[in-house]
């Protein structure tokens, strides 16, 4: 089995998403913090690369696009709440 760069991007992406979720459950990360959102966005982007350059799958592609959109929303919402002083740490 030959591994290409996009295969590694996909594996690292999956690892990042799972690690983010694990750290959230272990209460080492908070869901409203930048680190959690970035781990999810970068992880989903890695999987997107794997899907785009490897074996394409529409359902997985749409899931990862939604995952990125939700992460971007979370970052934008966090910035907005911090600016108004309503963010609770």
C-alpha positions in Angstrom: 0.0 0.0 0.0 1.4 3.4 -1.1 0.8 6.4 1.1 0.7 9.8 -0.6 0.9 13.2 1.0 -2.9 13.5 1.0 -3.3 10.2 2.8 -1.1 11.5 5.6 -3.1 14.8 5.6 -6.3 12.8 6.1 -4.9 10.6 8.9 -3.5 13.7 10.7 -6.8 15.4 10.2 -8.7 12.6 11.7 -6.3 12.4 14.6 -6.7 16.2 15.2 -10.5 16.0 15.3 -10.5 13.0 17.6 -7.9 14.5 19.9 -9.9 17.7 20.1 -13.0 15.8 21.1 -11.1 13.6 23.6 -9.5 16.7 25.2 -12.9 18.3 25.4 -14.4 15.3 27.1 -11.4 15.1 29.5 -12.0 18.8 30.3 -8.5 19.8 29.1 -10.0 22.0 26.3 -13.1 24.2 26.3 -15.4 24.2 23.3 -15.5 27.9 23.1 -11.7 28.4 23.0 -9.6 29.0 19.9 -7.5 25.9 20.3 -10.5 23.6 20.1 -11.9 25.3 17.1 -8.6 25.4 15.2 -8.0 21.7 15.9 -11.4 20.9 14.4 -10.9 23.2 11.4 -7.4 22.0 10.6 -8.5 18.4 11.1 -11.4 18.7 8.8 -9.2 20.5 6.2 -6.8 17.6 6.3 -9.6 15.1 5.6 -10.9 17.4 2.8 -7.4 17.3 1.2 -7.5 13.5 1.4 -10.9 13.3 -0.1 -10.1 15.8 -2.9 -6.9 14.3 -4.0 -7.6 10.7 -3.1 -10.9 8.8 -3.2 -13.6 11.3 -3.4 -16.8 10.8 -1.4 -19.6 13.4 -1.4 -21.1 12.6 2.0 -17.7 12.8 3.7 -16.8 15.9 1.8 -20.0 17.7 2.8 -19.5 16.6 6.4 -16.0 18.1 6.5 -17.2 21.4 4.8 -19.9 21.7 7.5 -17.3 20.9 10.2 -15.1 23.8 8.9 -18.1 26.1 8.7 -19.1 25.4 12.2 -15.6 25.9 13.5 -15.3 29.2 11.7 -18.7 30.2 13.2 -17.4 29.3 16.6 -14.3 31.5 16.2 -16.3 34.4 14.9 -18.9 34.1 17.7 -16.1 33.9 20.3 -14.5 37.1 18.9 -17.9 38.8 18.9 -18.6 37.8 22.5 -15.1 38.9 23.7 -15.6 42.3 22.1 -18.8 42.8 23.9 -17.5 41.5 27.1 -20.0 38.6 27.3 -17.5 35.7 27.0 -17.3 33.6 30.1 -14.0 31.8 30.7 
